[in-house]
C-alpha cells in the first residue's frame, strides 16, 4: 500500500503541474482549457481508481506489465496499418494519374514503382526502383510514366530493378509518327542525353514528318505495347556521316528526374513478333 500511496503522490503532483499549464493556456481560449482538462483528467481519474481500494490490491505488477505490452502491440499494429494504407493510397493515386491505365488497357499487368537510387556515373540517367522479381517484374519489361515511355527494365533483383532510359544508345524501340505513320527506331545519343532528348533514326528519306508531331510505339516485335507515347518531334536533320534522315525527339516528361513509374509486366501480344510484309512475300 505504501507503493500505491507514493504513486498517487506522483500522479497528484504531475496533475497539478499540468493543470497550471492548462490554466495559462486558458487565458487565451477557455474552450482549449475545457478540452485539455477533459483529456488530461480522464486517464488520471482512471489510473487513480486503479491504484486505490480493492481494485488496486487486486491488480498485480505483472498484470499491469502485461496490459502495457498488449497496448504496445496494438499501437504497432495500428501503425503498420496506417503505413500500408498510405502505400496503397499512393499507388492507387499513381495508377489513376497514368491515364486510368487499367481502365484503358485491361490486358496490362502493371506494378507501381518508386525511384530509390540514381547512378551518378550513368550518363544516360538510369535509375533503380523498389520493385523486383518478387513483384513479377522481369528483365525487358517496359517502364512508363503518365507522360509516356521511359525505358525498360535492364536488371532484376528480388526486391529492386534497374531501369535503362530511352536516353541510352542501348535503346532500340520501334516507333512511328502518329500522324504520318513514318516509322523508325527510337534510340539514345550521347550528344542529346544531357538535354533530355533522343532520336528517331532509320526513317525513310521521303518521310513526311514535321516538328510537333507525336511519336508513339509501333508494337512491332512484341517488346512494347503499341501506341505508347514516346515524345514529340522537335527537330529534323540528316546524319553527318551518311546523310540519312533522323528526328530529334523530346519526351513529354523529363526522363532525368522521374520519381514514380509503372512497370508493364504483361500485355496482349507480348513476345509476338510481327513480320511485316510476310503475307505479300507468299503471294
KOLDO-805322 format. One record per residue: residue in three letters; x, z, y of N, C-alpha, C in turn. Coordinates in Angstrom, 3 decimals, padded with zeros to 6 digits, m for minus. Layout:
BEGIN
SELO  rest      n.xx      n.zz      n.yy     ca.xx     ca.zz     ca.yy      c.xx      c.zz      c.yy
SELO   ALA         X         Z         Y         X         Z         Y         X         Z         Y
...
END
This chain:
BEGIN
SELO  rest      n.xx      n.zz      n.yy     ca.xx     ca.zz     ca.yy      c.xx      c.zz      c.yy
SELO   UNK   000.823   000.000  m001.203   000.000   000.000   000.000   000.865   000.000   001.264
SELO   UNK   002.093   000.549   001.192   002.976   000.520   002.341   003.328  m000.908   002.714
SELO   UNK   003.546  m001.767   001.655   003.894  m003.162   001.915   002.766  m003.852   002.645
SELO   UNK   001.516  m003.500   002.201   000.364  m004.118   002.849   000.251  m003.682   004.296
SELO   UNK   000.514  m002.385   004.564   000.454  m001.889   005.932   001.490  m002.548   006.811
SELO   UNK   002.706  m002.771   006.254   003.769  m003.434   007.003   003.392  m004.868   007.307
SELO   UNK   002.799  m005.525   006.319   002.387  m006.923   006.513   001.321  m007.012   007.576
SELO   UNK   000.394  m006.020   007.573  m000.684  m006.036   008.577  m000.108  m005.853   009.980
SELO   UNK   000.928  m005.027   010.101   001.548  m004.828   011.411   002.176  m006.125   011.919
SELO   UNK   002.850  m006.847   011.016   003.465  m008.129   011.400   002.403  m009.108   011.838
SELO   UNK   001.323  m009.175   011.066   000.237  m010.100   011.390  m000.389  m009.746   012.730
SELO   UNK  m000.573  m008.422   012.961  m001.195  m007.979   014.216  m000.317  m008.339   015.406
SELO   UNK   000.974  m008.087   015.283   001.909  m008.398   016.372   001.935  m009.886   016.665
SELO   UNK   002.023  m010.694   015.598   002.042  m012.153   015.758   000.778  m012.644   016.410
SELO   UNK  m000.343  m012.053   015.975  m001.647  m012.461   016.508  m001.737  m012.173   018.009
SELO   UNK  m001.206  m010.999   018.422  m001.233  m010.629   019.841  m000.423  m011.622   020.664
SELO   UNK   000.765  m012.011   020.154   001.610  m012.974   020.864   000.891  m014.295   021.028
SELO   UNK   000.238  m014.737   019.966  m000.488  m015.999   020.025  m001.639  m015.931   021.007
SELO   UNK  m002.328  m014.763   021.057  m003.444  m014.619   021.990  m002.974  m014.652   023.433
SELO   UNK  m001.802  m014.041   023.680  m001.257  m014.071   025.044  m000.943  m015.499   025.449
SELO   UNK  m000.312  m016.250   024.518  m000.001  m017.660   024.788  m001.263  m018.450   025.044
SELO   UNK  m002.268  m018.180   024.238  m003.541  m018.889   024.398  m004.197  m018.536   025.713
SELO   UNK  m004.033  m017.265   026.162  m004.637  m016.838   027.427  m004.055  m017.614   028.592
SELO   UNK  m002.747  m017.890   028.519  m002.117  m018.681   029.579  m002.692  m020.083   029.588
SELO   UNK  m002.846  m020.647   028.410  m003.443  m021.984   028.304  m004.852  m021.988   028.828
SELO   UNK  m005.576  m020.889   028.609  m006.974  m020.807   029.030  m007.117  m020.859   030.529
SELO   UNK  m006.077  m020.501   031.243  m006.140  m020.566   032.706  m006.332  m021.994   033.169
SELO   UNK  m005.939  m022.952   032.310  m006.105  m024.361   032.636  m007.426  m024.885   032.115
SELO   UNK  m007.785  m024.473   030.929  m009.006  m025.010   030.316  m009.583  m023.957   029.376
SELO   UNK  m010.751  m023.399   029.721  m011.371  m022.351   028.899  m011.774  m022.871   027.529
SELO   UNK  m012.133  m024.130   027.485  m012.524  m024.711   026.202  m011.351  m024.738   025.237
SELO   UNK  m010.157  m025.021   025.772  m008.963  m025.025   024.927  m008.749  m023.654   024.321
SELO   UNK  m008.939  m022.578   025.156  m008.750  m021.216   024.648  m009.742  m020.907   023.538
SELO   UNK  m010.993  m021.311   023.742  m012.031  m021.045   022.742  m011.698  m021.726   021.426
SELO   UNK  m011.284  m022.996   021.508  m010.939  m023.729   020.294  m009.710  m023.123   019.636
SELO   UNK  m008.730  m022.754   020.481  m007.497  m022.193   019.945  m007.761  m020.848   019.271
SELO   UNK  m008.601  m020.021   019.898  m008.917  m018.710   019.333  m009.579  m018.858   017.967
SELO   UNK  m010.527  m019.778   017.893  m011.222  m020.003   016.622  m010.253  m020.471   015.553
SELO   UNK  m009.371  m021.428   015.948  m008.438  m021.989   014.983  m007.459  m020.941   014.475
SELO   UNK  m006.933  m020.106   015.411  m005.912  m019.142   015.033  m006.493  m017.918   014.346
SELO   UNK  m007.648  m017.442   014.829  m008.186  m016.196   014.310  m008.704  m016.317   012.893
SELO   UNK  m009.217  m017.494   012.542  m009.824  m017.652   011.223  m008.851  m017.377   010.085
SELO   UNK  m007.653  m018.033   010.064  m006.738  m017.728   008.962  m006.225  m016.302   008.982
SELO   UNK  m006.083  m015.693   010.203  m005.623  m014.310   010.271  m006.685  m013.355   009.739
SELO   UNK  m007.943  m013.647   010.031  m009.023  m012.821   009.502  m009.052  m012.878   007.982
SELO   UNK  m008.878  m014.092   007.467  m008.892  m014.251   006.012  m007.717  m013.519   005.385
SELO   UNK  m006.539  m013.662   006.027  m005.351  m013.007   005.479  m005.480  m011.492   005.571
SELO   UNK  m006.050  m011.009   006.680  m006.224  m009.564   006.860  m007.135  m008.994   005.788
SELO   UNK  m008.222  m009.726   005.524  m009.134  m009.253   004.468  m008.441  m009.272   003.110
SELO   UNK  m007.594  m010.280   002.925  m006.923  m010.408   001.640  m005.930  m009.281   001.411
SELO   UNK  m005.413  m008.704   002.520  m004.414  m007.656   002.399  m004.993  m006.251   002.545
SELO   UNK  m006.293  m006.144   002.574  m006.907  m004.831   002.744  m007.830  m004.502   001.585
SELO   UNK  m008.035  m003.227   001.380  m009.024  m002.738   000.416  m008.748  m003.155  m001.005
SELO   UNK  m009.852  m003.250  m001.756  m009.758  m003.562  m003.184  m009.223  m004.972  m003.428
SELO   UNK  m009.566  m005.913  m002.535  m009.147  m007.301  m002.744  m007.631  m007.410  m002.700
SELO   UNK  m006.989  m006.689  m001.738  m005.535  m006.731  m001.637  m004.893  m006.101  m002.866
SELO   UNK  m005.494  m005.065  m003.356  m004.941  m004.391  m004.525  m005.021  m005.269  m005.758
SELO   UNK  m006.060  m006.129  m005.795  m006.276  m006.950  m006.989  m005.366  m008.174  m007.014
SELO   UNK  m004.919  m008.584  m005.854  m004.119  m009.814  m005.808  m002.644  m009.458  m005.858
SELO   UNK  m001.988  m009.943  m006.839  m000.574  m009.651  m007.024   000.298  m010.650  m006.280
SELO   UNK   001.542  m010.321  m006.158   002.505  m011.215  m005.525   002.589  m012.540  m006.271
SELO   UNK   002.520  m012.438  m007.617   002.595  m013.649  m008.431   001.431  m014.589  m008.144
SELO   UNK   000.247  m014.015  m007.926  m000.919  m014.849  m007.638  m000.761  m015.561  m006.296
SELO   UNK  m000.237  m014.829  m005.310  m000.024  m015.434  m004.003   000.995  m016.567  m004.079
SELO   UNK   002.077  m016.342  m004.858   003.077  m017.387  m005.020   002.502  m018.606  m005.724
SELO   UNK   001.648  m018.358  m006.722   001.024  m019.461  m007.449   000.141  m020.277  m006.526
SELO   UNK  m000.664  m019.574  m005.711  m001.547  m020.278  m004.787  m000.745  m021.069  m003.761
SELO   UNK   000.361  m020.485  m003.329   001.216  m021.179  m002.368   001.781  m022.464  m002.972
SELO   UNK   002.189  m022.381  m004.237   002.722  m023.550  m004.929   001.662  m024.632  m005.085
SELO   UNK   000.434  m024.213  m005.395  m000.663  m025.170  m005.539  m000.962  m025.868  m004.219
SELO   UNK  m000.899  m025.090  m003.116  m001.143  m025.689  m001.803  m000.084  m026.724  m001.460
SELO   UNK   001.184  m026.414  m001.794   002.258  m027.372  m001.539   002.044  m028.648  m002.338
SELO   UNK   001.589  m028.510  m003.582   001.334  m029.684  m004.422   000.225  m030.538  m003.830
SELO   UNK  m000.827  m029.873  m003.340  m001.932  m030.608  m002.739  m001.484  m031.337  m001.476
SELO   UNK  m000.647  m030.668  m000.669  m000.136  m031.291   000.553   000.707  m032.521   000.217
SELO   UNK   001.565  m032.395  m000.808   002.393  m033.528  m001.218   001.544  m034.687  m001.704
SELO   UNK   000.498  m034.372  m002.458  m000.389  m035.422  m002.970  m001.095  m036.145  m001.825
SELO   UNK  m001.582  m035.360  m000.858  m002.259  m035.966   000.291  m001.291  m036.821   001.109
SELO   UNK  m000.049  m036.346   001.259   000.957  m037.105   001.994   001.226  m038.443   001.324
SELO   UNK   001.354  m038.431  m000.014   001.590  m039.666  m000.763   000.412  m040.618  m000.632
SELO   UNK  m000.805  m040.068  m000.604  m001.979  m040.913  m000.447  m001.977  m041.600   000.912
SELO   UNK  m001.573  m040.850   001.943  m001.508  m041.423   003.295  m000.478  m042.542   003.341
SELO   UNK   000.694  m042.318   002.709   001.743  m043.338   002.681   001.255  m044.581   001.963
SELO   UNK   000.611  m044.399   000.791   000.083  m045.534   000.031  m000.968  m046.281   000.840
SELO   UNK  m001.824  m045.519   001.522  m002.877  m046.141   002.332  m002.277  m046.979   003.453
SELO   UNK  m001.260  m046.433   004.130  m000.628  m047.160   005.226   000.047  m048.432   004.724
SELO   UNK   000.682  m048.351   003.536   001.348  m049.518   002.962   000.345  m050.615   002.628
SELO   UNK  m000.753  m050.225   001.953  m001.785  m051.194   001.584  m002.435  m051.787   002.827
SELO   UNK  m002.677  m050.942   003.821  m003.288  m051.420   005.066  m002.397  m052.454   005.735
SELO   UNK  m001.103  m052.184   005.782  m000.170  m053.116   006.402  m000.155  m054.440   005.656
SELO   UNK  m000.113  m054.380   004.314  m000.083  m055.608   003.530  m001.361  m056.421   003.724
SELO   UNK  m002.498  m055.742   003.778  m003.763  m056.447   003.997  m003.812  m057.096   005.374
SELO   UNK  m003.272  m056.401   006.370  m003.241  m056.967   007.718  m002.367  m058.216   007.758
SELO   UNK  m001.240  m058.177   007.038  m000.356  m059.333   006.988  m001.048  m060.505   006.307
SELO   UNK  m001.732  m060.226   005.200  m002.430  m061.295   004.481  m003.523  m061.919   005.341
SELO   UNK  m004.237  m061.087   006.084  m005.275  m061.630   006.970  m004.654  m062.468   008.075
SELO   UNK  m003.501  m062.025   008.550  m002.803  m062.726   009.623  m002.359  m064.106   009.177
SELO   UNK  m001.951  m064.240   007.937  m001.442  m065.505   007.453  m002.573  m066.447   007.035
SELO   UNK  m003.368  m066.799   008.043  m004.396  m067.826   007.879  m005.414  m067.513   006.781
SELO   UNK  m005.586  m066.245   006.467  m006.510  m065.919   005.386  m006.079  m066.629   004.123
SELO   UNK  m004.793  m066.505   003.811  m004.157  m067.320   002.779  m004.880  m067.285   001.431
SELO   UNK  m005.369  m066.136   001.043  m006.044  m066.057  m000.252  m007.403  m066.742  m000.224
SELO   UNK  m008.042  m066.739   000.941  m009.329  m067.415   001.051  m009.157  m068.926   001.047
SELO   UNK  m008.142  m069.412   001.760  m007.920  m070.846   001.852  m007.266  m071.416   000.601
SELO   UNK  m006.468  m070.593  m000.072  m005.748  m071.059  m001.263  m005.935  m070.059  m002.404
SELO   UNK  m007.096  m070.056  m003.019  m007.353  m069.098  m004.104  m006.436  m069.303  m005.314
SELO   UNK  m005.783  m070.469  m005.391  m004.876  m070.722  m006.512  m003.505  m070.084  m006.301
SELO   UNK  m003.234  m069.596  m005.085  m001.941  m068.983  m004.805  m001.866  m067.576  m005.395
SELO   UNK  m000.728  m067.276  m005.988  m000.378  m065.896  m006.281   000.590  m065.478  m005.186
SELO   UNK   000.347  m064.377  m004.506   001.181  m064.012  m003.359   001.653  m062.568  m003.448
SELO   UNK   002.807  m062.329  m002.854   003.379  m060.988  m002.740   003.861  m060.817  m001.306
SELO   UNK   003.442  m059.749  m000.662   003.862  m059.465   000.716   005.195  m058.726   000.690
SELO   UNK   006.150  m059.214   001.460   007.466  m058.583   001.510   007.903  m058.274   002.928
SELO   UNK   008.749  m057.269   003.064   009.302  m056.876   004.359   010.813  m057.065   004.337
SELO   UNK   011.357  m057.607   005.422   012.798  m057.803   005.524   013.468  m056.441   005.677
SELO   UNK   014.391  m056.136   004.779   015.071  m054.840   004.812   016.561  m054.956   005.141
SELO   UNK   017.076  m056.190   005.079   018.512  m056.341   005.350   018.820  m057.789   005.724
SELO   UNK   019.757  m057.942   006.670   020.249  m059.262   007.053   021.765  m059.288   006.868
SELO   UNK   022.263  m060.421   006.418   023.699  m060.568   006.207   024.341  m061.106   007.485
SELO   UNK   025.137  m060.290   008.177   025.753  m060.738   009.433   026.735  m061.892   009.234
SELO   UNK   027.176  m062.102   008.003   028.125  m063.174   007.711   027.440  m064.471   007.293
SELO   UNK   026.104  m064.454   007.207   025.360  m065.646   006.840   025.044  m066.441   008.101
SELO   UNK   025.641  m067.606   008.224   025.456  m068.442   009.415   024.076  m069.087   009.464
SELO   UNK   023.318  m068.942   008.381   022.024  m069.618   008.315   020.871  m068.621   008.202
SELO   UNK   021.167  m067.363   008.548   020.161  m066.324   008.765   019.325  m065.993   007.523
SELO   UNK   019.987  m065.955   006.365   019.322  m065.479   005.161   019.064  m063.984   005.258
SELO   UNK   018.165  m063.462   004.441   017.831  m062.046   004.506   017.356  m061.536   003.149
SELO   UNK   017.223  m060.227   003.047   016.775  m059.577   001.812   015.431  m058.908   002.055
SELO   UNK   014.514  m059.055   001.098   013.198  m058.420   001.204   013.049  m057.337   000.141
SELO   UNK   012.025  m056.514   000.311   011.827  m055.341  m000.550   010.981  m055.633  m001.783
SELO   UNK   010.971  m056.849  m002.260   010.225  m057.202  m003.469   011.145  m057.940  m004.426
SELO   UNK   010.966  m057.654  m005.745   011.836  m058.270  m006.734   011.091  m058.667  m007.997
SELO   UNK   011.820  m058.715  m009.094   011.246  m059.197  m010.350   010.102  m058.319  m010.852
SELO   UNK   010.129  m057.037  m010.552   009.038  m056.170  m010.984   007.743  m056.484  m010.246
SELO   UNK   007.863  m057.222  m009.138   006.689  m057.639  m008.365   006.296  m059.084  m008.682
SELO   UNK   006.903  m059.653  m009.739   006.623  m061.020  m010.184   007.272  m062.072  m009.294
SELO   UNK   008.252  m061.665  m008.485   008.992  m062.631  m007.671   010.047  m063.302  m008.542
SELO   UNK   010.174  m064.636  m008.385   011.111  m065.410  m009.204   012.007  m066.258  m008.313
SELO   UNK   013.142  m066.608  m008.844   014.054  m067.495  m008.116   013.368  m068.843  m007.886
SELO   UNK   013.442  m069.323  m006.655   012.829  m070.603  m006.325   011.456  m070.488  m005.696
SELO   UNK   010.872  m069.289  m005.680   009.541  m069.120  m005.087   009.581  m069.422  m003.586
SELO   UNK   008.587  m070.162  m003.069   008.520  m070.434  m001.628   008.233  m069.155  m000.843
SELO   UNK   008.766  m069.099   000.369   008.563  m067.952   001.251   008.005  m068.466   002.573
SELO   UNK   006.911  m067.869   003.042   006.258  m068.330   004.259   005.982  m067.157   005.208
SELO   UNK   005.617  m067.501   006.447   005.031  m066.548   007.389   003.753  m067.189   007.901
SELO   UNK   003.111  m066.556   008.852   001.902  m067.143   009.421   002.203  m068.407   010.209
SELO   UNK   003.488  m068.647   010.510   003.877  m069.834   011.265   004.268  m071.001   010.377
SELO   UNK   004.402  m070.758   009.078   004.767  m071.844   008.179   005.856  m071.461   007.197
SELO   UNK   006.516  m072.481   006.649   007.537  m072.281   005.624   008.811  m071.685   006.222
SELO   UNK   009.353  m070.689   005.540   010.595  m070.040   005.967   011.761  m070.506   005.118
SELO   UNK   011.548  m070.578   003.795   012.609  m070.936   002.868   012.185  m070.650   001.451
SELO   UNK   013.105  m070.149   000.652   012.801  m069.872  m000.745   013.639  m068.692  m001.240
SELO   UNK   013.194  m068.124  m002.349   013.908  m067.013  m002.970   015.100  m067.581  m003.728
SELO   UNK   016.307  m067.187  m003.326   017.518  m067.728  m003.947   018.175  m066.765  m004.930
SELO   UNK   017.885  m065.471  m004.796   018.403  m064.465  m005.733   017.338  m063.405  m005.948
SELO   UNK   017.254  m062.907  m007.186   016.241  m061.900  m007.500   016.867  m060.721  m008.238
SELO   UNK   016.589  m059.513  m007.754   016.922  m058.286  m008.463   015.607  m057.604  m008.853
SELO   UNK   015.700  m056.448  m009.420   014.488  m055.767  m009.881   013.593  m055.387  m008.711
SELO   UNK   014.172  m054.842  m007.658   013.365  m054.336  m006.542   013.559  m055.097  m005.233
SELO   UNK   014.507  m056.010  m005.191   014.765  m056.770  m003.967   015.008  m058.237  m004.295
SELO   UNK   014.925  m059.078  m003.259   015.217  m060.506  m003.416   015.891  m061.024  m002.153
SELO   UNK   016.723  m062.018  m002.333   017.369  m062.667  m001.192   016.655  m063.976  m000.893
SELO   UNK   016.441  m064.241   000.388   015.759  m065.452   000.821   016.737  m066.324   001.605
SELO   UNK   016.822  m067.604   001.229   017.602  m068.590   001.967   016.641  m069.384   002.841
SELO   UNK   016.967  m069.548   004.101   016.046  m070.194   005.037   016.258  m071.703   005.095
SELO   UNK   015.316  m072.377   005.767   015.410  m073.821   005.968   016.561  m074.197   006.886
SELO   UNK   017.166  m073.224   007.532   018.305  m073.496   008.406   019.567  m073.788   007.604
SELO   UNK   019.530  m073.507   006.307   020.696  m073.702   005.450   020.793  m075.147   004.945
SELO   UNK   022.019  m075.696   004.871   022.215  m077.031   004.292   021.810  m077.100   002.818
SELO   UNK   021.635  m075.924   002.188   021.189  m075.902   000.802   019.722  m076.283   000.673
SELO   UNK   019.001  m076.237   001.774   017.572  m076.562   001.749   017.376  m078.039   001.446
SELO   UNK   016.458  m078.320   000.540   016.101  m079.686   000.182   014.594  m079.697  m000.070
SELO   UNK   013.821  m079.779   001.010   012.367  m079.662   000.917   011.700  m080.994   001.264
SELO   UNK   010.909  m081.510   000.348   010.168  m082.725   000.628   009.134  m082.468   001.717
SELO   UNK   009.208  m083.230   002.817   008.306  m083.010   003.941   007.910  m084.347   004.560
SELO   UNK   006.819  m084.331   005.321   006.360  m085.577   005.945   005.656  m085.303   007.260
SELO   UNK   005.615  m086.327   008.083   004.883  m086.283   009.342   003.393  m086.279   008.999
SELO   UNK   002.692  m085.260   009.466   001.275  m085.127   009.115   000.441  m086.288   009.642
SELO   UNK   000.862  m086.880   010.733   000.107  m087.959   011.367   000.453  m089.338   010.796
SELO   UNK   001.741  m089.635   010.697   002.170  m090.977   010.281   002.472  m091.075   008.795
SELO   UNK   002.623  m089.927   008.125   002.962  m089.842   006.708   004.373  m090.344   006.403
SELO   UNK   005.199  m090.497   007.432   006.612  m090.793   007.189   007.245  m089.566   006.552
SELO   UNK   007.940  m089.779   005.427   008.470  m088.643   004.681   009.986  m088.612   004.679
SELO   UNK   010.534  m087.447   004.346   011.975  m087.264   004.270   012.302  m085.933   003.625
SELO   UNK   013.514  m085.481   003.842   013.979  m084.217   003.271   014.316  m083.245   004.400
SELO   UNK   013.628  m082.084   004.424   013.934  m081.049   005.398   015.165  m080.288   004.924
SELO   UNK   016.194  m080.237   005.750   017.427  m079.571   005.375   018.109  m078.992   006.604
SELO   UNK   018.944  m077.989   006.387   019.614  m077.328   007.486   020.894  m078.017   007.905
SELO   UNK   021.398  m077.604   009.053   022.626  m078.174   009.598   023.366  m077.097   010.371
SELO   UNK   024.690  m077.060   010.217   025.489  m076.061   010.918   025.363  m076.213   012.434
SELO   UNK   025.174  m077.429   012.887   025.086  m077.671   014.325   023.738  m077.270   014.917
SELO   UNK   022.720  m077.127   014.067   021.375  m076.811   014.556   020.944  m075.375   014.270
SELO   UNK   021.594  m074.713   013.317   021.142  m073.403   012.835   021.079  m072.347   013.932
SELO   UNK   022.091  m072.289   014.778   022.118  m071.253   015.812   020.993  m071.414   016.816
SELO   UNK   020.444  m072.629   016.906   019.298  m072.859   017.772   017.978  m072.683   017.059
SELO   UNK   018.040  m072.271   015.793   016.821  m072.041   015.014   016.122  m073.327   014.599
SELO   UNK   016.861  m074.443   014.539   016.272  m075.736   014.182   016.931  m076.298   012.926
SELO   UNK   016.310  m077.307   012.341   016.880  m078.022   011.201   016.476  m079.482   011.339
SELO   UNK   016.717  m080.296   010.324   016.418  m081.714   010.462   015.599  m082.263   009.303
SELO   UNK   014.943  m083.369   009.571   014.268  m084.153   008.535   015.092  m085.421   008.379
SELO   UNK   015.780  m085.523   007.262   016.663  m086.662   007.025   016.063  m087.584   005.967
SELO   UNK   016.779  m088.667   005.676   016.359  m089.656   004.686   014.956  m090.183   005.016
SELO   UNK   014.736  m090.505   006.271   013.458  m091.090   006.662   013.633  m092.595   006.869
SELO   UNK   012.541  m093.297   006.811   012.580  m094.753   006.900   013.052  m095.225   008.275
SELO   UNK   013.781  m096.335   008.287   014.281  m096.889   009.541   013.146  m097.363   010.439
SELO   UNK   012.020  m097.744   009.830   010.875  m098.209   010.620   009.795  m097.136   010.753
SELO   UNK   010.199  m095.870   010.734   009.243  m094.771   010.834   008.537  m094.805   012.190
SELO   UNK   007.361  m094.222   012.215   006.544  m094.190   013.433   006.405  m092.771   013.998
SELO   UNK   007.322  m091.921   013.634   007.279  m090.533   014.078   007.487  m090.430   015.588
SELO   UNK   006.877  m089.397   016.167   007.004  m089.158   017.596   007.266  m087.667   017.846
SELO   UNK   007.890  m087.378   018.961   008.111  m085.980   019.336   006.766  m085.266   019.475
SELO   UNK   006.703  m084.056   018.939   005.463  m083.290   018.967   004.659  m083.377   017.692
SELO   UNK   004.993  m084.356   016.824   004.276  m084.492   015.553   004.524  m083.273   014.659
SELO   UNK   003.518  m082.895   013.896   003.623  m081.772   012.964   004.164  m082.259   011.625
SELO   UNK   005.090  m081.512   011.061   005.683  m081.847   009.764   005.244  m080.810   008.741
SELO   UNK   004.801  m081.291   007.569   004.323  m080.406   006.506   005.007  m080.764   005.188
SELO   UNK   004.894  m079.879   004.222   005.455  m080.154   002.899   004.633  m081.220   002.183
SELO   UNK   005.307  m081.999   001.336   004.616  m083.055   000.589   004.033  m082.535  m000.726
SELO   UNK   004.652  m081.507  m001.288   004.224  m081.015  m002.596   004.855  m081.767  m003.743
SELO   UNK   005.586  m082.852  m003.440   006.240  m083.645  m004.480   007.332  m082.814  m005.156
SELO   UNK   007.323  m082.803  m006.456   008.327  m082.065  m007.211   007.826  m080.739  m007.744
SELO   UNK   006.695  m080.244  m007.198   006.118  m079.012  m007.711   006.872  m077.755  m007.346
SELO   UNK   007.813  m077.860  m006.378   008.572  m076.680  m005.967   007.851  m075.932  m004.848
SELO   UNK   007.237  m076.689  m003.945   006.481  m076.119  m002.834   005.067  m076.685  m002.862
SELO   UNK   004.083  m075.882  m002.520   002.722  m076.415  m002.405   002.663  m077.459  m001.286
SELO   UNK   001.727  m078.361  m001.364   001.577  m079.370  m000.323   000.948  m078.776   000.934
SELO   UNK   001.239  m079.400   002.064   000.580  m079.124   003.347   000.933  m077.769   003.963
SELO   UNK   002.051  m077.182   003.581   002.532  m076.003   004.302   003.258  m076.491   005.558
SELO   UNK   002.938  m075.913   006.690   003.573  m076.323   007.944   005.070  m076.013   007.898
SELO   UNK   005.867  m077.021   008.254   007.315  m076.868   008.306   007.797  m076.699   009.752
SELO   UNK   007.179  m077.440   010.674   007.556  m077.343   012.079   007.067  m078.558   012.845
SELO   UNK   007.623  m078.781   013.999   007.246  m079.941   014.808   008.491  m080.741   015.185
SELO   UNK   008.313  m082.033   015.395   009.413  m082.909   015.783   009.742  m082.672   017.262
SELO   UNK   011.000  m082.360   017.544   011.412  m082.144   018.938   012.424  m083.191   019.411
SELO   UNK   012.952  m083.967   018.447   013.920  m084.996   018.826   014.063  m086.002   017.701
SELO   UNK   014.236  m087.250   018.048   014.512  m088.313   017.087   015.874  m088.905   017.408
SELO   UNK   016.684  m089.167   016.363   018.023  m089.686   016.604   018.555  m090.462   015.419
SELO   UNK   019.817  m090.859   015.513   020.480  m091.606   014.449   021.805  m090.938   014.124
SELO   UNK   022.129  m090.908   012.839   023.382  m090.311   012.399   024.569  m091.083   012.975
SELO   UNK   025.572  m090.349   013.429   026.759  m090.995   013.982   027.665  m091.559   012.905
SELO   UNK   027.375  m091.222   011.651   028.207  m091.686   010.551   027.692  m092.992   009.939
SELO   UNK   026.370  m093.048   009.718   025.833  m094.248   009.060   024.610  m094.816   009.777
SELO   UNK   024.331  m094.326   010.968   023.229  m094.794   011.824   021.848  m094.659   011.179
SELO   UNK   021.730  m093.829   010.157   020.404  m093.609   009.583   019.603  m092.682   010.503
SELO   UNK   018.289  m092.890   010.580   017.480  m092.067   011.487   017.241  m090.663   010.939
SELO   UNK   017.030  m089.732   011.840   016.672  m088.371   011.462   015.797  m087.793   012.566
SELO   UNK   015.138  m086.684   012.245   014.314  m085.986   013.231   014.733  m084.526   013.265
SELO   UNK   014.880  m083.989   014.453   015.165  m082.559   014.603   013.827  m081.816   014.578
SELO   UNK   013.748  m080.818   013.706   012.506  m080.059   013.517   012.678  m078.637   014.025
SELO   UNK   011.710  m078.200   014.781   011.695  m076.817   015.257   010.521  m076.084   014.622
SELO   UNK   010.778  m075.017   013.871   009.668  m074.272   013.252   008.814  m073.587   014.308
SELO   UNK   007.575  m073.286   013.959   006.676  m072.636   014.919   006.967  m071.151   015.074
SELO   UNK   007.716  m070.607   014.142   008.169  m069.221   014.254   009.685  m069.196   014.130
SELO   UNK   010.327  m068.203   014.731   011.787  m068.120   014.700   012.250  m067.605   013.337
SELO   UNK   012.880  m068.475   012.556   013.335  m068.099   011.218   014.472  m067.081   011.271
SELO   UNK   015.066  m066.898   012.427   016.198  m065.979   012.557   015.762  m064.532   012.729
SELO   UNK   014.486  m064.313   013.027   014.040  m062.951   013.357   012.778  m062.515   012.609
SELO   UNK   012.406  m063.212   011.539   011.186  m062.827   010.819   011.320  m061.411   010.271
SELO   UNK   010.198  m060.702   010.184   010.228  m059.318   009.694   009.340  m059.115   008.469
SELO   UNK   008.247  m059.852   008.393   007.350  m059.770   007.233   007.091  m061.179   006.710
SELO   UNK   007.073  m061.316   005.393   006.889  m062.634   004.784   005.926  m062.538   003.608
SELO   UNK   005.476  m063.709   003.160   004.679  m063.801   001.944   005.408  m064.700   000.962
SELO   UNK   005.607  m064.197  m000.240   006.213  m064.991  m001.316   005.088  m065.596  m002.146
SELO   UNK   005.106  m066.914  m002.305   004.111  m067.580  m003.149   004.664  m067.610  m004.571
SELO   UNK   004.123  m066.763  m005.426   004.654  m066.623  m006.783   004.064  m067.631  m007.755
SELO   UNK   002.932  m068.218  m007.406   002.330  m069.241  m008.261   001.352  m070.064  m007.435
SELO   UNK   001.138  m071.298  m007.851   000.173  m072.169  m007.183  m000.158  m073.342  m008.094
SELO   UNK  m001.282  m073.949  m007.849  m001.711  m075.080  m008.658  m000.742  m076.247  m008.481
SELO   UNK  m000.265  m076.788  m009.602   000.692  m077.888  m009.545   002.138  m077.446  m009.540
SELO   UNK   002.368  m076.145  m009.628   003.733  m075.635  m009.619   004.510  m076.183  m010.812
SELO   UNK   005.689  m076.743  m010.545   006.537  m077.268  m011.610   006.162  m078.649  m012.099
SELO   UNK   005.086  m079.225  m011.544   004.665  m080.560  m011.951   005.382  m081.584  m011.080
SELO   UNK   006.197  m082.431  m011.673   006.968  m083.429  m010.936   006.138  m084.700  m010.778
SELO   UNK   005.950  m085.072  m009.508   005.209  m086.286  m009.225   006.177  m087.457  m009.144
SELO   UNK   005.964  m088.453  m009.944   006.830  m089.620  m009.957   006.177  m090.727  m009.149
SELO   UNK   006.565  m090.811  m007.899   005.971  m091.805  m007.019   006.272  m093.207  m007.524
SELO   UNK   005.223  m094.025  m007.594   005.383  m095.423  m007.984   005.446  m095.656  m009.475
SELO   UNK   005.278  m094.617  m010.274   005.384  m094.782  m011.727   004.277  m095.648  m012.268
SELO   UNK   003.078  m095.540  m011.668   001.973  m096.364  m012.141   002.185  m097.838  m011.839
SELO   UNK   002.730  m098.119  m010.638   002.942  m099.506  m010.268   004.047  m100.148  m011.106
SELO   UNK   005.004  m099.326  m011.564   006.082  m099.853  m012.382   005.562  m100.327  m013.727
SELO   UNK   004.457  m099.705  m014.185   003.926  m100.067  m015.502   003.135  m101.355  m015.443
SELO   UNK   002.745  m101.746  m014.234   001.921  m102.945  m014.105   002.774  m104.214  m014.084
END
